[in-house]
């Protein structure tokens, strides 16, 4: 089959019927954490004030090579507020009363969407090395492999500084359960970064089945749901022993939940990513292989219903461990459902995907031809956050030194596979004594 090498014409999208994604356990109205508004404003305030300070400092030192650093002028703050990432936190964790922990994950959501938008903007670039170096710079923070102090990157690399603050908050939280919980979060982030590297070189195959298989291999991690699942243990102080965490039925439940979120995201974001020329979308890949956009949407609903059946099959097959452990497991499973429900409800609340048409699209399920979407925090995205030639040289030297390292193949089924053991070992080393 001869495949198209470009995205479909943005103007060709007619009125389409979106799948009904609000089925099964996601058909009920979500509960919202009462701290939602306070946490949202606190996160926006911290990010905007920090970025303004960093911008002023760089301007004084004449290090700034681009007109903005974080992009947090008033217009950018308005876009971030309308994107409303704090709502995901509020619905995913409706019962958490700890303001500081809610703020940590809200900061993470604000960071991860900004970070993801930057990388999406590199999709059409032939030279992937800048993006690869950029990703690697975050891995060094996660694995404590750089020699910088806690305030490093405050001026030179704000996005990395924000991520560093989030990781330090998780790692040093004395109220967090045993290190295994922090280990799982660090591992999920390591796999997220590894999969982003894989996404940089992804190319569609000659057959639809091979294309979808290759896509799911990295998209399972780049959708960013596994780190949120790990936050469930962190927030509710759960203690799931290894035998529970690695049980095949528990692994199957996490896989089903992640894949539900993958389909949700690709369905709601397709028209936005189509306009942006970003190919990392299951609807686009089916269309690339000759399927109509409407048929691709319909197939997404079919697959979602299969995942619901898979979910309940795995849940019913979980063994029983006794009152106390079963109570912890049920709290965790409810958390998985709340996370997947939160992502979906947020998608039809934020203006990120449907702009001011979001209420109409939610009510009718119809995507009009003229539907607008909310731009990213920085409209002229791209990897523009390295602020001086000295920093660029340092990043290049670091990349060259690590060029011989290899990224393990990523898999999604078993908690004992080689790639996962590799990232778990890295995270374990970081958490010794934490």
ROSEDO-509692 format. One record per residue (C-alpha): residue number from 1; residue in one letter; x, y, z. Coordinates in Angstrom, 1 decimal, always signed. Layout:
BEGIN
R  num  residuo       X       Y       Z
R  NUM        a       X       Y       Z
...
This chain:
BEGIN
R  num  residuo       X       Y       Z
R    1        x    +0.0    +0.0    +0.0
R    2        x    +1.3    +3.5    -0.9
R    3        x    +1.0    +5.7    +2.2
R    4        x    +0.6    +9.4    +2.2
R    5        x    +3.6   +11.1    +3.8
R    6        x    +1.6   +14.2    +5.0
R    7        x    -1.2   +15.0    +7.3
R    8        x    -4.7   +15.4    +5.7
R    9        x    -5.7   +18.8    +4.6
R   10        x    -7.0   +20.7    +7.7
R   11        x    -9.8   +22.1    +5.7
R   12        x   -11.1   +18.7    +4.6
R   13        x   -12.6   +17.8    +8.1
R   14        x   -16.4   +17.9    +7.9
R   15        x   -18.9   +17.4   +10.6
R   16        x   -18.0   +14.1   +12.3
R   17        x   -19.8   +12.1   +15.0
R   18        x   -17.4   +11.4   +17.9
R   19        x   -17.6    +8.2   +19.8
R   20        x   -19.6    +8.1   +23.0
R   21        x   -16.7    +7.7   +25.4
R   22        x   -18.8    +8.2   +28.5
R   23        x   -19.9    +4.6   +29.0
R   24        x   -19.6    +2.0   +31.8
R   25        x   -18.0    +3.3   +35.0
R   26        x   -17.4    +6.7   +33.3
R   27        x   -21.1    +7.3   +32.7
R   28        x   -21.7    +8.9   +36.1
R   29        x   -20.9   +12.6   +36.8
R   30        x   -17.5   +13.0   +38.4
R   31        x   -16.9   +14.3   +41.9
R   32        x   -14.6   +17.3   +42.2
R   33        x   -12.1   +18.0   +45.0
R   34        x   -13.3   +21.0   +47.1
R   35        x    -9.7   +22.4   +47.0
R   36        x    -9.8   +22.6   +43.2
R   37        x   -10.0   +26.4   +42.8
R   38        x    -7.4   +27.1   +45.4
R   39        x    -4.9   +24.6   +44.0
R   40        x    -5.4   +25.8   +40.5
R   41        x    -4.7   +29.4   +41.4
R   42        x    -1.7   +28.5   +43.6
R   43        x    -0.1   +26.5   +40.8
R   44        x    -0.7   +29.3   +38.3
R   45        x    +0.7   +31.9   +40.7
R   46        x    +3.9   +29.8   +41.4
R   47        x    +4.6   +29.2   +37.8
R   48        x    +4.0   +32.7   +36.6
R   49        x    +5.9   +34.4   +39.4
R   50        x    +8.8   +32.1   +39.0
R   51        x    +9.0   +32.6   +35.2
R   52        x    +8.7   +36.4   +35.5
R   53        x   +11.6   +36.4   +37.9
R   54        x   +13.7   +34.2   +35.6
R   55        x   +12.9   +36.4   +32.6
R   56        x   +13.9   +39.5   +34.4
R   57        x   +17.2   +38.0   +35.6
R   58        x   +18.1   +36.8   +32.1
R   59        x   +17.4   +40.2   +30.7
R   60        x   +19.7   +41.8   +33.2
R   61        x   +22.4   +39.3   +32.4
R   62        x   +21.9   +39.7   +28.6
R   63        x   +21.6   +35.9   +28.3
R   64        x   +18.2   +35.8   +26.7
R   65        x   +18.3   +34.8   +23.0
R   66        x   +14.6   +34.5   +22.5
R   67        x   +11.9   +37.1   +23.4
R   68        x   +10.4   +34.9   +26.1
R   69        x   +11.5   +32.2   +28.4
R   70        x    +8.5   +30.5   +29.9
R   71        x    +6.0   +32.4   +27.9
R   72        x    +4.0   +33.4   +31.0
R   73        x    +2.9   +36.8   +30.0
R   74        x    -0.8   +37.7   +30.7
R   75        x    -1.9   +36.0   +27.4
R   76        x    -0.1   +32.8   +28.2
R   77        x    -1.5   +32.8   +31.8
R   78        x    -5.0   +33.1   +30.3
R   79        x    -4.4   +30.1   +28.0
R   80        x    -3.1   +28.1   +30.9
R   81        x    -6.1   +29.0   +33.0
R   82        x    -8.5   +28.0   +30.1
R   83        x    -6.6   +24.8   +29.6
R   84        x    -7.6   +24.0   +33.2
R   85        x    -5.2   +21.2   +33.9
R   86        x    -5.9   +21.5   +37.7
R   87        x    -9.4   +20.0   +36.9
R   88        x    -7.8   +16.7   +36.1
R   89        x    -6.2   +16.6   +39.6
R   90        x    -9.5   +17.6   +41.2
R   91        x   -11.5   +14.8   +39.6
R   92        x    -8.7   +12.2   +39.7
R   93        x    -8.2   +12.7   +43.4
R   94        x   -11.5   +14.0   +44.8
R   95        x   -10.9   +12.7   +48.3
R   96        x    -7.4   +14.0   +48.9
R   97        x    -7.3   +16.7   +51.6
R   98        x    -3.6   +17.4   +51.5
R   99        x    -3.2   +20.8   +49.7
R  100        x    +0.6   +20.4   +49.2
R  101        x    +0.3   +17.0   +47.5
R  102        x    -2.5   +18.3   +45.2
R  103        x    -0.3   +21.2   +44.3
R  104        x    +2.6   +18.9   +43.4
R  105        x    +0.6   +16.9   +40.8
R  106        x    -1.1   +20.1   +39.5
R  107        x    +2.3   +21.5   +38.9
R  108        x    +3.2   +18.3   +37.2
R  109        x    +0.2   +18.5   +34.9
R  110        x    +1.0   +22.1   +33.9
R  111        x    +4.6   +21.0   +33.3
R  112        x    +3.9   +17.8   +31.3
R  113        x    +1.4   +19.4   +28.8
R  114        x    +3.8   +22.3   +28.2
R  115        x    +6.7   +19.8   +27.7
R  116        x    +4.6   +17.6   +25.4
R  117        x    +3.5   +20.5   +23.3
R  118        x    +7.2   +21.4   +22.8
R  119        x    +8.0   +18.0   +21.5
R  120        x    +4.9   +17.8   +19.3
R  121        x    +6.3   +20.9   +17.5
R  122        x    +9.4   +18.9   +16.4
R  123        x    +7.3   +16.2   +14.6
R  124        x    +8.1   +17.6   +11.2
R  125        x   +11.7   +18.4   +11.8
R  126        x   +14.3   +16.2   +10.1
R  127        x   +16.9   +16.9   +12.7
R  128        x   +15.8   +15.1   +15.9
R  129        x   +19.0   +15.6   +17.8
R  130        x   +17.9   +18.8   +19.6
R  131        x   +14.7   +17.1   +20.9
R  132        x   +16.7   +14.0   +21.9
R  133        x   +19.2   +16.1   +23.9
R  134        x   +16.3   +18.0   +25.5
R  135        x   +14.6   +14.8   +26.6
R  136        x   +17.9   +13.4   +27.9
R  137        x   +18.5   +16.5   +30.0
R  138        x   +15.3   +15.6   +32.0
R  139        x   +16.4   +12.0   +32.5
R  140        x   +19.6   +13.2   +34.2
R  141        x   +17.5   +15.2   +36.6
R  142        x   +15.3   +12.2   +37.4
R  143        x   +18.2    +9.9   +37.9
R  144        x   +20.3   +12.4   +39.8
R  145        x   +23.0   +12.1   +37.2
R  146        x   +23.9   +15.8   +36.9
R  147        x   +26.2   +17.7   +39.2
R  148        x   +24.0   +20.7   +39.7
R  149        x   +22.5   +21.9   +42.9
R  150        x   +18.8   +22.1   +43.8
R  151        x   +18.5   +25.7   +42.4
R  152        x   +20.2   +24.8   +39.1
R  153        x   +18.3   +25.6   +35.9
R  154        x   +16.4   +28.3   +37.6
R  155        x   +17.5   +30.8   +34.9
R  156        x   +19.0   +28.7   +32.2
R  157        x   +16.3   +26.0   +31.8
R  158        x   +13.0   +26.9   +33.5
R  159        x   +11.1   +23.8   +32.3
R  160        x   +13.8   +21.5   +33.7
R  161        x   +13.8   +23.5   +37.0
R  162        x   +10.1   +23.0   +37.4
R  163        x   +10.4   +19.3   +36.8
R  164        x   +13.3   +19.2   +39.3
R  165        x   +11.1   +20.9   +41.9
R  166        x    +8.4   +18.3   +41.4
R  167        x   +10.7   +15.3   +41.6
R  168        x   +12.3   +16.7   +44.8
R  169        x    +8.9   +17.2   +46.4
R  170        x    +8.0   +13.6   +45.7
R  171        x   +11.4   +12.2   +46.7
R  172        x   +11.7   +14.1   +49.9
R  173        x    +8.1   +13.8   +51.2
R  174        x    +8.5   +12.2   +54.6
R  175        x    +4.8   +11.3   +54.7
R  176        x    +5.1    +9.2   +51.6
R  177        x    +4.9    +5.4   +52.1
R  178        x    +8.0    +3.3   +51.7
R  179        x   +10.5    +4.1   +48.9
R  180        x    +8.8    +1.5   +46.6
R  181        x    +6.1    +4.0   +45.9
R  182        x    +8.5    +6.8   +44.9
R  183        x   +10.4    +4.2   +42.9
R  184        x    +7.3    +3.3   +40.9
R  185        x    +6.7    +7.0   +40.1
R  186        x   +10.3    +7.5   +39.0
R  187        x   +10.2    +4.3   +36.9
R  188        x    +7.1    +5.5   +35.1
R  189        x    +8.7    +8.8   +34.3
R  190        x   +11.9    +7.1   +33.1
R  191        x    +9.8    +5.0   +30.8
R  192        x    +7.9    +8.1   +29.6
R  193        x   +11.2    +9.8   +28.6
R  194        x   +12.5    +6.6   +27.0
R  195        x    +9.3    +6.3   +24.9
R  196        x    +9.5    +9.9   +23.8
R  197        x   +12.9    +9.1   +22.3
R  198        x   +11.3    +6.2   +20.5
R  199        x    +8.5    +8.4   +19.2
R  200        x   +11.1   +10.7   +17.5
R  201        x   +12.0    +8.0   +15.0
R  202        x    +8.6    +6.3   +14.6
R  203        x    +7.6    +5.7   +11.0
R  204        x    +4.3    +4.1    +9.8
R  205        x    +4.8    +0.5    +8.4
R  206        x    +3.4    -0.9    +5.2
R  207        x    +0.4    -2.5    +6.9
R  208        x    -2.1    -1.1    +9.4
R  209        x    -1.5    -3.8   +11.9
R  210        x    +2.3    -3.2   +12.0
R  211        x    +1.8    +0.6   +12.2
R  212        x    -0.7    +0.4   +15.1
R  213        x    +1.6    -2.1   +16.9
R  214        x    +4.6    +0.2   +16.6
R  215        x    +2.5    +3.2   +17.7
R  216        x    +1.1    +1.6   +20.8
R  217        x    +4.5    +0.4   +21.8
R  218        x    +5.6    +4.0   +22.6
R  219        x    +2.3    +5.7   +23.0
R  220        x    +1.4    +3.5   +25.9
R  221        x    +4.0    +5.5   +27.9
R  222        x    +4.0    +8.9   +26.2
R  223        x    +0.3    +9.4   +27.0
R  224        x    +1.6   +10.0   +30.5
R  225        x    -1.0    +8.0   +32.5
R  226        x    +1.3    +5.6   +34.3
R  227        x    +2.9    +8.4   +36.4
R  228        x    -0.6    +9.5   +37.5
R  229        x    -1.4    +5.9   +38.5
R  230        x    +1.7    +5.9   +40.6
R  231        x    +0.4    +9.1   +42.3
R  232        x    -2.5    +7.1   +43.6
R  233        x    -0.3    +5.2   +46.0
R  234        x    +1.5    +8.5   +46.9
R  235        x    -1.7   +10.4   +47.7
R  236        x    -3.6    +7.8   +49.6
R  237        x    -0.5    +6.4   +51.4
R  238        x    -1.3    +2.9   +50.1
R  239        x    +1.1    +0.0   +50.6
R  240        x    +0.7    -2.5   +47.8
R  241        x    +3.2    -5.3   +48.1
R  242        x    +5.1    -6.5   +45.1
R  243        x    +3.0    -9.6   +44.8
R  244        x    -0.1    -7.5   +44.3
R  245        x    +1.6    -4.8   +42.1
R  246        x    +3.1    -7.4   +39.7
R  247        x    +0.1    -9.8   +39.6
R  248        x    -1.0   -10.4   +36.0
R  249        x    -4.5    -9.2   +36.6
R  250        x    -3.3    -6.0   +38.2
R  251        x    -1.0    -5.4   +35.3
R  252        x    -3.9    -6.0   +32.9
R  253        x    -6.0    -3.5   +34.7
R  254        x    -3.4    -0.8   +34.4
R  255        x    -2.9    -1.6   +30.7
R  256        x    -6.6    -1.4   +30.0
R  257        x    -6.8    +1.9   +31.9
R  258        x    -3.9    +3.4   +30.0
R  259        x    -5.3    +2.3   +26.6
R  260        x    -8.7    +3.8   +27.4
R  261        x    -6.9    +7.1   +28.1
R  262        x    -4.9    +6.7   +24.8
R  263        x    -8.1    +6.3   +22.8
R  264        x    -9.8    +9.2   +24.6
R  265        x    -6.9   +11.5   +23.9
R  266        x    -6.5   +10.6   +20.3
R  267        x   -10.2   +11.0   +19.6
R  268        x   -10.5   +14.4   +21.2
R  269        x    -7.2   +15.8   +20.0
R  270        x    -7.2   +14.5   +16.4
R  271        x    -8.5   +17.7   +14.7
R  272        x    -6.1   +19.8   +16.8
R  273        x    -3.1   +17.6   +16.0
R  274        x    -4.2   +17.4   +12.4
R  275        x    -4.0   +21.2   +12.1
R  276        x    -0.6   +21.2   +13.9
R  277        x    +0.8   +18.4   +11.6
R  278        x    +1.5   +16.1   +14.5
R  279        x    +1.3   +12.4   +13.3
R  280        x    +1.2   +10.7   +16.8
R  281        x    -2.5    +9.9   +16.7
R  282        x    -4.4    +6.6   +16.2
R  283        x    -7.1    +8.3   +14.1
R  284        x    -4.5    +9.8   +11.8
R  285        x    -2.7    +6.4   +11.4
R  286        x    -5.9    +4.7   +10.4
R  287        x    -6.7    +7.5    +8.0
R  288        x    -3.2    +7.2    +6.6
R  289        x    -3.9    +3.6    +5.7
R  290        x    -7.1    +4.5    +3.8
R  291        x    -9.8    +4.4    +6.4
R  292        x   -12.2    +7.4    +6.5
R  293        x   -12.1    +9.6    +9.5
R  294        x   -15.6    +8.6   +10.6
R  295        x   -14.8    +4.9   +10.3
R  296        x   -11.7    +5.5   +12.4
R  297        x   -13.8    +7.2   +15.1
R  298        x   -16.3    +4.3   +15.0
R  299        x   -13.5    +1.8   +15.4
R  300        x   -12.2    +3.7   +18.4
R  301        x   -15.6    +3.3   +20.1
R  302        x   -15.5    -0.5   +19.3
R  303        x   -12.0    -0.8   +20.8
R  304        x   -13.1    +1.2   +23.9
R  305        x   -15.9    -1.2   +24.6
R  306        x   -13.6    -4.1   +24.2
R  307        x   -11.4    -2.5   +26.9
R  308        x   -14.3    -2.2   +29.3
R  309        x   -14.9    -5.9   +29.0
R  310        x   -11.2    -6.5   +29.5
R  311        x   -11.2    -4.3   +32.5
R  312        x   -14.0    -6.2   +34.2
R  313        x   -12.5    -9.5   +33.3
R  314        x    -9.2    -8.6   +35.0
R  315        x   -11.0    -7.1   +38.0
R  316        x   -13.1   -10.2   +38.6
R  317        x   -10.0   -12.5   +38.4
R  318        x    -8.0   -10.6   +41.1
R  319        x    -7.3   -12.9   +44.1
R  320        x    -8.4   -12.1   +47.6
R  321        x    -5.8   -11.3   +50.3
R  322        x    -7.8   -10.5   +53.4
R  323        x    -9.7    -7.5   +54.7
R  324        x    -6.9    -5.1   +55.2
R  325        x    -5.0    -5.7   +51.9
R  326        x    -8.3    -6.0   +49.9
R  327        x    -9.3    -2.6   +51.3
R  328        x    -6.0    -1.1   +50.0
R  329        x    -6.5    -2.8   +46.6
R  330        x   -10.1    -1.5   +46.3
R  331        x    -8.9    +2.0   +47.0
R  332        x    -6.3    +1.7   +44.3
R  333        x    -8.7    +0.3   +41.8
R  334        x   -11.1    +3.1   +42.5
R  335        x    -8.2    +5.5   +42.0
R  336        x    -7.5    +3.9   +38.6
R  337        x   -11.1    +4.5   +37.5
R  338        x   -11.1    +8.0   +38.8
R  339        x    -7.9    +8.9   +36.9
R  340        x    -9.2    +7.6   +33.6
R  341        x   -12.6    +9.3   +34.3
R  342        x   -10.8   +12.6   +35.1
R  343        x    -8.9   +12.7   +31.9
R  344        x   -12.1   +12.1   +29.8
R  345        x   -14.2   +14.7   +31.7
R  346        x   -11.4   +17.3   +31.5
R  347        x   -11.1   +16.7   +27.8
R  348        x   -14.7   +17.9   +27.4
R  349        x   -14.3   +20.8   +29.8
R  350        x   -11.1   +22.4   +28.8
R  351        x   -10.9   +24.7   +25.7
R  352        x    -7.7   +22.9   +24.6
R  353        x    -9.5   +20.7   +22.1
R  354        x   -12.8   +22.3   +21.2
R  355        x   -12.3   +26.0   +22.2
R  356        x   -15.5   +27.8   +22.9
R  357        x   -17.5   +25.0   +21.2
R  358        x   -16.7   +22.5   +24.0
R  359        x   -20.1   +22.5   +25.6
R  360        x   -21.8   +22.0   +22.2
R  361        x   -19.5   +19.2   +21.3
R  362        x   -20.1   +17.5   +24.6
R  363        x   -23.8   +17.8   +24.3
R  364        x   -24.2   +16.7   +20.7
R  365        x   -21.2   +14.5   +20.1
R  366        x   -20.8   +16.3   +16.7
R  367        x   -17.5   +17.9   +15.7
R  368        x   -18.3   +20.9   +13.5
R  369        x   -16.0   +21.8   +10.6
R  370        x   -15.2   +25.2   +12.1
R  371        x   -14.3   +24.0   +15.6
R  372        x   -11.5   +26.0   +17.1
R  373        x    -9.0   +24.8   +19.7
R  374        x    -6.8   +26.4   +22.3
R  375        x    -3.2   +27.1   +21.4
R  376        x    -0.4   +25.9   +23.7
R  377        x    +1.0   +28.0   +26.5
R  378        x    +3.6   +29.4   +24.0
R  379        x    +2.0   +29.7   +20.5
R  380        x    +5.4   +29.7   +18.8
R  381        x    +6.4   +26.5   +20.7
R  382        x    +9.5   +24.6   +19.9
R  383        x   +12.6   +23.9   +21.9
R  384        x   +13.5   +27.5   +22.7
R  385        x   +14.3   +27.2   +26.3
R  386        x   +18.1   +26.9   +26.2
R  387        x   +19.0   +30.5   +26.8
R  388        x   +22.7   +31.0   +26.2
R  389        x   +25.4   +29.7   +23.9
R  390        x   +27.3   +28.4   +26.9
R  391        x   +24.3   +26.3   +27.9
R  392        x   +23.9   +25.0   +24.4
R  393        x   +27.5   +24.0   +24.3
R  394        x   +27.1   +22.2   +27.6
R  395        x   +24.0   +20.3   +26.4
R  396        x   +25.9   +19.3   +23.2
R  397        x   +28.8   +18.0   +25.2
R  398        x   +26.5   +16.0   +27.5
R  399        x   +24.7   +14.5   +24.5
R  400        x   +28.0   +13.6   +22.8
R  401        x   +29.3   +11.9   +25.9
R  402        x   +26.2    +9.7   +26.2
R  403        x   +25.8    +9.0   +22.5
R  404        x   +27.0    +5.4   +22.9
R  405        x   +24.3    +4.5   +25.4
R  406        x   +21.3    +2.6   +24.1
R  407        x   +17.7    +2.9   +25.1
R  408        x   +16.2    -0.5   +26.1
R  409        x   +13.3    -1.8   +24.0
R  410        x   +10.0    -0.8   +25.5
R  411        x    +7.3    -3.3   +26.3
R  412        x    +3.9    -2.9   +28.1
R  413        x    +2.9    -6.2   +29.5
R  414        x    +5.1    -7.6   +32.3
R  415        x    +6.6    -5.8   +35.3
R  416        x    +9.6    -8.1   +35.2
R  417        x   +10.8    -7.4   +31.6
R  418        x   +14.3    -6.2   +31.0
R  419        x   +13.5    -2.6   +30.0
R  420        x   +11.5    -2.0   +33.1
R  421        x   +14.1    -3.6   +35.4
R  422        x   +16.7    -1.2   +33.9
R  423        x   +14.7    +1.9   +34.7
R  424        x   +13.6    +0.5   +38.1
R  425        x   +17.3    -0.1   +38.9
R  426        x   +18.1    +3.5   +38.1
R  427        x   +15.3    +4.8   +40.2
R  428        x   +16.2    +2.5   +43.1
R  429        x   +19.7    +3.9   +43.1
R  430        x   +18.4    +7.5   +43.3
R  431        x   +16.0    +6.6   +46.2
R  432        x   +18.6    +5.0   +48.5
R  433        x   +18.4    +6.9   +51.7
R  434        x   +15.4    +9.0   +50.5
